[in-house]
Amino acid sequence: MRGIHLSPSGCRAIIGKEVTEDNILFLAQAIADYLKQHGQTQGVVVGYDCRKLSDEFARCVIEVLAGNQLNVFFSPQPTPTPVIAYEIVRRGASAGIMITASHNPPEYSGLKFNASHGGSASKEADTWITNQANILPKNMIKRMTYQSGVSSGIIQNIDPKETYFEHIKTLINIPIIKAAGLSVAIDPMFGCGIGYLGDILTEAGCRVTAIHTNLDPSFGGGAPNPGEDSLQELSRLVVSSSSQLGLATDGDADRFGVIDDDGKYIPSNQMIALLVYYMLKSRKHQGGIVKTITTTHLVDAIAGKYKVLCREVNVGFRHVAEIMRKENMLLGGEESGGLTIAGHVPEKDGILGCLLTTEMVASQQKNIKGILEELSLEFGNFFSKRLDICLLEDKKIMLLESLRHHPPEVFGDLRVIRVENNKFFLSDGSWILIRQSVTEPLTRMYVEATSQERLDMLIEAGLSVIGDR
């Protein structure tokens, strides 16, 4: 076994370990075999991010696909993951492949495989491809040079930017944004959101101030993850430029982060709730909401008020996307900053999240703090926090086994009334969830309570449970 594993987030690892040129070739051939065996031969859209070796890995992929006589639509410049996802659907292609490690640190790379609907491929497809990539003899890899593929027409170079722009503008109320004339600070975090969010906002009449607008494989020395710690410079820019909003996208622009006009970071959990509230109350759209188990229960309360279904699914945007495709859902979101809406592809889109946030602020004519206060008055307080904890591998395994077979009955002074997938529902409506990250070597603990004091108590109790296992 070569240790290749394809998940909904892709085959993601440190460059030179699991992600090597050979393993990319094995994966590409396995994907080609899968598509041909399942009669999915309408072409493959291929893109890549700005990481080290991403362009070379993408070249490996397209040469293998072409060698297998599959038409390739190749974006030969760093391109956001949601743009590739939309291009799959627009072209009626059978699949898409994106070379990216999304928000991971710069030493990571990966390969993500999307299905014809634009979202992550099925678990069955990932398993089939994983098995094939691990046993495939190297002499079975078929390859055509890039030059030969372009000359024969089986490889077509494309620029999907303008068609994506045309589509995304049908999902956003551009006139409302234009009328507001907002000042917006943006941070594409040296990633492939550069030239996307800023261009659309400028066209929509916003005064845009931007940082980190040069593609950088090292992302300025940090992980391109739009969380509070990584957006300190954007926070300062919002204040110094007197902007009404700060917006960021991650390395491949499928996640987003938000700064209010006072420079304060707005957690993604709150942003998902705010956008659900805006879509239901102000846009007056109908349709259910689907969210992951790590996402705030404020979303459930909002959905209940407007009498729409709220579905909760396991962690992983593939589960959100599956419900979005099969049911009448208005919005799908996750605590980590992923979001999509009806009418768009079933893939998370950070550019869309930023534009919806801009529309919300423009429409409500108040800052995010003001809208959050409105939510608090109507639905009460929800205090939530995620903690990332580094544990040794054997400790992680022992922890999950212990929680599964001997779950705690109390956290602090609160009884556990129900357990689902290591999510502990407590007697006062609070909850704690403990899980392992799929994309990073971390144990994550999520906590939500109705007061800061109770949140602090539950964090301490949760850490104690983890330490005692």
NORMO-V480623 format. One record per residue. N is the residue number from 1. SS is DSSP state (H for helix, E for strand, L for the rest). OMEGA is omega as a letter, one per 30 degrees, with the letter a starting at -180 (none if undefined). Layout:
BEGIN
n->N ss->SS omega->OMEGA
n->N ss->SS omega->OMEGA
END
This chain:
BEGIN
n->1 ss->L omega->a
n->2 ss->L omega->a
n->3 ss->L omega->l
n->4 ss->L omega->l
n->5 ss->L omega->l
n->6 ss->L omega->l
n->7 ss->E omega->l
n->8 ss->L omega->l
n->9 ss->L omega->a
n->10 ss->E omega->l
n->11 ss->E omega->a
n->12 ss->E omega->a
n->13 ss->E omega->l
n->14 ss->E omega->l
n->15 ss->E omega->a
n->16 ss->L omega->l
n->17 ss->L omega->l
n->18 ss->L omega->l
n->19 ss->E omega->l
n->20 ss->L omega->l
n->21 ss->H omega->l
n->22 ss->H omega->a
n->23 ss->H omega->l
n->24 ss->H omega->l
n->25 ss->H omega->l
n->26 ss->H omega->l
n->27 ss->H omega->a
n->28 ss->H omega->l
n->29 ss->H omega->l
n->30 ss->H omega->l
n->31 ss->H omega->l
n->32 ss->H omega->l
n->33 ss->H omega->l
n->34 ss->H omega->a
n->35 ss->H omega->a
n->36 ss->H omega->a
n->37 ss->H omega->a
n->38 ss->L omega->l
n->39 ss->L omega->a
n->40 ss->L omega->a
n->41 ss->L omega->a
n->42 ss->L omega->l
n->43 ss->L omega->a
n->44 ss->E omega->l
n->45 ss->E omega->a
n->46 ss->E omega->l
n->47 ss->E omega->l
n->48 ss->E omega->l
n->49 ss->L omega->a
n->50 ss->L omega->a
n->51 ss->L omega->l
n->52 ss->L omega->l
n->53 ss->L omega->a
n->54 ss->H omega->a
n->55 ss->H omega->l
n->56 ss->H omega->l
n->57 ss->H omega->l
n->58 ss->H omega->l
n->59 ss->H omega->l
n->60 ss->H omega->a
n->61 ss->H omega->a
n->62 ss->H omega->l
n->63 ss->H omega->l
n->64 ss->H omega->l
n->65 ss->H omega->l
n->66 ss->H omega->l
n->67 ss->H omega->l
n->68 ss->L omega->l
n->69 ss->L omega->l
n->70 ss->L omega->l
n->71 ss->L omega->a
n->72 ss->E omega->l
n->73 ss->E omega->a
n->74 ss->E omega->l
n->75 ss->E omega->a
n->76 ss->L omega->l
n->77 ss->L omega->a
n->78 ss->L omega->a
n->79 ss->L omega->l
n->80 ss->L omega->l
n->81 ss->H omega->a
n->82 ss->H omega->l
n->83 ss->H omega->l
n->84 ss->H omega->l
n->85 ss->H omega->l
n->86 ss->H omega->a
n->87 ss->H omega->l
n->88 ss->H omega->a
n->89 ss->H omega->a
n->90 ss->H omega->a
n->91 ss->H omega->a
n->92 ss->L omega->a
n->93 ss->L omega->a
n->94 ss->L omega->a
n->95 ss->E omega->l
n->96 ss->E omega->l
n->97 ss->E omega->l
n->98 ss->E omega->l
n->99 ss->E omega->a
n->100 ss->L omega->l
n->101 ss->L omega->l
n->102 ss->L omega->a
n->103 ss->L omega->a
n->104 ss->L omega->l
n->105 ss->L omega->a
n->106 ss->L omega->a
n->107 ss->L omega->l
n->108 ss->E omega->l
n->109 ss->E omega->a
n->110 ss->E omega->l
n->111 ss->E omega->l
n->112 ss->E omega->a
n->113 ss->E omega->l
n->114 ss->E omega->a
n->115 ss->L omega->a
n->116 ss->L omega->l
n->117 ss->L omega->l
n->118 ss->L omega->l
n->119 ss->L omega->l
n->120 ss->E omega->l
n->121 ss->L omega->a
n->122 ss->L omega->l
n->123 ss->H omega->l
n->124 ss->H omega->l
n->125 ss->H omega->l
n->126 ss->H omega->a
n->127 ss->H omega->l
n->128 ss->H omega->a
n->129 ss->H omega->l
n->130 ss->H omega->a
n->131 ss->H omega->a
n->132 ss->H omega->a
n->133 ss->H omega->a
n->134 ss->H omega->a
n->135 ss->H omega->a
n->136 ss->L omega->l
n->137 ss->L omega->a
n->138 ss->H omega->a
n->139 ss->H omega->l
n->140 ss->H omega->l
n->141 ss->L omega->l
n->142 ss->L omega->a
n->143 ss->L omega->l
n->144 ss->L omega->a
n->145 ss->L omega->a
n->146 ss->H omega->a
n->147 ss->H omega->l
n->148 ss->H omega->l
n->149 ss->H omega->l
n->150 ss->H omega->a
n->151 ss->H omega->a
n->152 ss->H omega->a
n->153 ss->L omega->a
n->154 ss->L omega->l
n->155 ss->E omega->l
n->156 ss->E omega->l
n->157 ss->E omega->a
n->158 ss->E omega->l
n->159 ss->L omega->a
n->160 ss->L omega->a
n->161 ss->H omega->a
n->162 ss->H omega->l
n->163 ss->H omega->l
n->164 ss->H omega->l
n->165 ss->H omega->a
n->166 ss->H omega->a
n->167 ss->H omega->a
n->168 ss->H omega->a
n->169 ss->L omega->l
n->170 ss->L omega->a
n->171 ss->L omega->a
n->172 ss->L omega->l
n->173 ss->L omega->a
n->174 ss->H omega->l
n->175 ss->H omega->l
n->176 ss->H omega->l
n->177 ss->H omega->l
n->178 ss->H omega->a
n->179 ss->H omega->a
n->180 ss->H omega->l
n->181 ss->L omega->a
n->182 ss->L omega->l
n->183 ss->E omega->a
n->184 ss->E omega->l
n->185 ss->E omega->a
n->186 ss->E omega->l
n->187 ss->E omega->l
n->188 ss->L omega->l
n->189 ss->L omega->l
n->190 ss->L omega->a
n->191 ss->L omega->a
n->192 ss->L omega->l
n->193 ss->L omega->l
n->194 ss->L omega->l
n->195 ss->L omega->l
n->196 ss->L omega->a
n->197 ss->H omega->a
n->198 ss->H omega->a
n->199 ss->H omega->a
n->200 ss->H omega->l
n->201 ss->H omega->l
n->202 ss->H omega->l
n->203 ss->H omega->l
n->204 ss->L omega->l
n->205 ss->L omega->l
n->206 ss->L omega->l
n->207 ss->E omega->a
n->208 ss->E omega->l
n->209 ss->E omega->a
n->210 ss->E omega->l
n->211 ss->E omega->l
n->212 ss->L omega->a
n->213 ss->L omega->l
n->214 ss->L omega->l
n->215 ss->L omega->a
n->216 ss->L omega->a
n->217 ss->L omega->l
n->218 ss->L omega->l
n->219 ss->H omega->l
n->220 ss->H omega->l
n->221 ss->H omega->l
n->222 ss->L omega->l
n->223 ss->L omega->a
n->224 ss->L omega->a
n->225 ss->L omega->a
n->226 ss->L omega->l
n->227 ss->L omega->a
n->228 ss->L omega->a
n->229 ss->H omega->a
n->230 ss->H omega->a
n->231 ss->H omega->l
n->232 ss->H omega->a
n->233 ss->H omega->l
n->234 ss->H omega->l
n->235 ss->H omega->l
n->236 ss->H omega->l
n->237 ss->H omega->l
n->238 ss->H omega->a
n->239 ss->H omega->a
n->240 ss->H omega->a
n->241 ss->L omega->a
n->242 ss->L omega->l
n->243 ss->L omega->l
n->244 ss->L omega->a
n->245 ss->E omega->l
n->246 ss->E omega->a
n->247 ss->E omega->l
n->248 ss->E omega->l
n->249 ss->E omega->a
n->250 ss->L omega->a
n->251 ss->L omega->l
n->252 ss->L omega->l
n->253 ss->L omega->l
n->254 ss->L omega->l
n->255 ss->L omega->a
n->256 ss->E omega->l
n->257 ss->E omega->a
n->258 ss->E omega->l
n->259 ss->E omega->l
n->260 ss->L omega->a
n->261 ss->L omega->l
n->262 ss->L omega->l
n->263 ss->L omega->a
n->264 ss->L omega->l
n->265 ss->E omega->l
n->266 ss->E omega->a
n->267 ss->L omega->a
n->268 ss->H omega->l
n->269 ss->H omega->l
n->270 ss->H omega->a
n->271 ss->H omega->l
n->272 ss->H omega->l
n->273 ss->H omega->l
n->274 ss->H omega->a
n->275 ss->H omega->l
n->276 ss->H omega->l
n->277 ss->H omega->a
n->278 ss->H omega->a
n->279 ss->H omega->a
n->280 ss->H omega->a
n->281 ss->H omega->a
n->282 ss->H omega->l
n->283 ss->L omega->a
n->284 ss->L omega->l
n->285 ss->L omega->l
n->286 ss->L omega->l
n->287 ss->L omega->a
n->288 ss->E omega->l
n->289 ss->E omega->l
n->290 ss->E omega->a
n->291 ss->E omega->l
n->292 ss->E omega->a
n->293 ss->L omega->l
n->294 ss->L omega->a
n->295 ss->L omega->a
n->296 ss->L omega->l
n->297 ss->L omega->l
n->298 ss->H omega->l
n->299 ss->H omega->l
n->300 ss->H omega->a
n->301 ss->H omega->l
n->302 ss->H omega->l
n->303 ss->H omega->l
n->304 ss->H omega->l
n->305 ss->H omega->a
n->306 ss->L omega->l
n->307 ss->L omega->l
n->308 ss->L omega->a
n->309 ss->L omega->l
n->310 ss->E omega->a
n->311 ss->E omega->l
n->312 ss->E omega->a
n->313 ss->E omega->a
n->314 ss->L omega->a
n->315 ss->L omega->a
n->316 ss->L omega->a
n->317 ss->H omega->l
n->318 ss->H omega->l
n->319 ss->H omega->l
n->320 ss->H omega->a
n->321 ss->H omega->a
n->322 ss->H omega->l
n->323 ss->H omega->l
n->324 ss->H omega->a
n->325 ss->H omega->a
n->326 ss->H omega->a
n->327 ss->L omega->a
n->328 ss->L omega->a
n->329 ss->E omega->l
n->330 ss->E omega->a
n->331 ss->E omega->l
n->332 ss->E omega->a
n->333 ss->E omega->l
n->334 ss->E omega->a
n->335 ss->L omega->a
n->336 ss->L omega->l
n->337 ss->L omega->l
n->338 ss->E omega->a
n->339 ss->E omega->l
n->340 ss->E omega->a
n->341 ss->E omega->l
n->342 ss->L omega->a
n->343 ss->L omega->l
n->344 ss->L omega->l
n->345 ss->L omega->l
n->346 ss->L omega->l
n->347 ss->L omega->a
n->348 ss->L omega->a
n->349 ss->L omega->a
n->350 ss->H omega->l
n->351 ss->H omega->l
n->352 ss->H omega->l
n->353 ss->H omega->l
n->354 ss->H omega->a
n->355 ss->H omega->l
n->356 ss->H omega->l
n->357 ss->H omega->l
n->358 ss->H omega->l
n->359 ss->H omega->a
n->360 ss->H omega->a
n->361 ss->H omega->l
n->362 ss->H omega->a
n->363 ss->H omega->a
n->364 ss->H omega->l
n->365 ss->L omega->l
n->366 ss->L omega->l
n->367 ss->L omega->a
n->368 ss->H omega->l
n->369 ss->H omega->l
n->370 ss->H omega->l
n->371 ss->H omega->l
n->372 ss->H omega->l
n->373 ss->H omega->l
n->374 ss->H omega->l
n->375 ss->H omega->a
n->376 ss->H omega->l
n->377 ss->H omega->a
n->378 ss->H omega->a
n->379 ss->H omega->a
n->380 ss->L omega->a
n->381 ss->L omega->l
n->382 ss->L omega->l
n->383 ss->E omega->a
n->384 ss->E omega->l
n->385 ss->E omega->l
n->386 ss->E omega->l
n->387 ss->E omega->l
n->388 ss->E omega->a
n->389 ss->E omega->l
n->390 ss->L omega->l
n->391 ss->L omega->l
n->392 ss->L omega->a
n->393 ss->H omega->a
n->394 ss->H omega->l
n->395 ss->H omega->l
n->396 ss->H omega->a
n->397 ss->H omega->l
n->398 ss->H omega->a
n->399 ss->H omega->a
n->400 ss->H omega->l
n->401 ss->H omega->a
n->402 ss->H omega->l
n->403 ss->H omega->a
n->404 ss->H omega->a
n->405 ss->H omega->a
n->406 ss->L omega->a
n->407 ss->L omega->l
n->408 ss->L omega->l
n->409 ss->L omega->l
n->410 ss->E omega->l
n->411 ss->E omega->a
n->412 ss->L omega->l
n->413 ss->L omega->a
n->414 ss->E omega->l
n->415 ss->E omega->l
n->416 ss->E omega->a
n->417 ss->E omega->a
n->418 ss->E omega->l
n->419 ss->E omega->l
n->420 ss->E omega->l
n->421 ss->L omega->a
n->422 ss->L omega->l
n->423 ss->E omega->a
n->424 ss->E omega->l
n->425 ss->E omega->a
n->426 ss->E omega->a
n->427 ss->L omega->a
n->428 ss->L omega->a
n->429 ss->L omega->l
n->430 ss->L omega->l
n->431 ss->E omega->l
n->432 ss->E omega->l
n->433 ss->E omega->l
n->434 ss->E omega->a
n->435 ss->E omega->l
n->436 ss->E omega->l
n->437 ss->L omega->l
n->438 ss->L omega->a
n->439 ss->L omega->a
n->440 ss->L omega->a
n->441 ss->L omega->a
n->442 ss->L omega->l
n->443 ss->E omega->a
n->444 ss->E omega->l
n->445 ss->E omega->l
n->446 ss->E omega->a
n->447 ss->E omega->l
n->448 ss->E omega->a
n->449 ss->E omega->a
n->450 ss->L omega->l
n->451 ss->L omega->l
n->452 ss->H omega->a
n->453 ss->H omega->l
n->454 ss->H omega->l
n->455 ss->H omega->l
n->456 ss->H omega->l
n->457 ss->H omega->a
n->458 ss->H omega->l
n->459 ss->H omega->l
n->460 ss->H omega->l
n->461 ss->H omega->l
n->462 ss->H omega->l
n->463 ss->H omega->l
n->464 ss->H omega->l
n->465 ss->H omega->l
n->466 ss->H omega->a
n->467 ss->H omega->a
n->468 ss->H omega->a
n->469 ss->L omega->none
END
